């Protein structure tokens, strides 16, 4: 395959010819010797067998012989404020977060936040991710980047940006990446504030989390009331925006679903009542809800000792309380036919911006997915969950050209997704993608997967 260097900012019509096409369905269909035509508008004009696809003279010709092409990956749970090195537990306290919040919102801190977010976006793109949803931003930096990408001012994935998440005072994520509300009225006003700033995603901290927990049992313990969450969901749904909620206990999951949350992040063990609420949720925007397990965030906390992760003893014990439930919930949702999406919780401890493919491997190892089902979850299923399936999630005539070209078949080894040969986002090729990696983290994660 002939490729140039650098990132193309101007779309040149091209043909990706003689490539093996991974459809991205749950069956793992692979079509041999296919050609994909992409026009100057960045959309797919034709996908058909190479022998039946004439390539116009003005189209740049890419020989895909021996390569595999598939829809671009979608990561439905990202943060852009860090690269995935272990977080400092001293800074995860409410006091520590207030110190950091004051710094990052200062005239000196804002350029750093913007630069880190931009670097994270670039890393996600170069790792084959062509759509992301941020779920907890320091400010509205992801909104700005989304608009710059849409205006072709920079290369990047499609972005659904949440802005700051919505939490109770000193709740999960507060105050660093959260707006704090004590009442349903305040929660509604903060939702409106986010929407006025241009967000197209909303996140609620329904329960306590692990990485900023300060007492045993805090992770998964309900924080927001159903009334607060219902006010947020109503406001977001009126604007056509889906709502995500991290919930790591059965009670918290149930309350979030009853309030109308559209995607549950992390999750818990599921009983028949919860499965029914996922499947038929009258308060959700589309009448049902989905699960995004983010096993990538839980796995390292249990796979390694505190000497490696740097988390506190309380955080380690809390992770033990919730991670088994996350895994069990992912498997139960898969078995019950609940839509299960792919999100990694990037920026958390050992959750790098470039390792989206590892979430697929974890779903296969722990949640009963086949490799084909995991790829389907990271493409077509995620596109439906995020309500962007009209534009992306599959390689079809008329859809936006979001795709990844690989040297090997990911259906045989998902690790083939780790180093794409070519990434195309909205028709913009990223030639020779090369995400900056942390070899020490990757080595530890590889070893942990082998011994588990």
Secondary structure, 3 states (H helix, E strand, C coil): CCCCCCECCCCCCEEEEEEEEECCCCCCCEEEEEEEEECCCCEEEEEEEHHHCCCCCCCEEEECCCCEEEECEEEEEECCCCCCCCCCHHHHCHHHHHHHHHHHCCHHHHHHHHHHHHHHHHHHHHCCEEEEEECCCCCCHHHHHHHHHHCCCCCCCEEECCCCEEECCCCCCCCCCEEECCCHHHHHHHHHHHHHCCCCCEEEECEECCCCCCCCCCECCECCCHHHHHHHHHHHHHCCCCEEEEECCHHHHHHHHHHCCCEEEECCCCCHHHHHHHHCCCCCCCCCCEEECCHHHHHHHHHCCHHHHCCCHHHHHHHHHHHHHHHHHHHHHHHHCCCEECCCCCCCCCCCCCCHHHHHHHHHHHCCCCHHHHHHHHHHHHHHHCCCCCCCCCCCCCCECCEEEECCCCCCCHHHHHCCCEEEECCEEEECCCCCCCHHHHHHHHHHHHHC
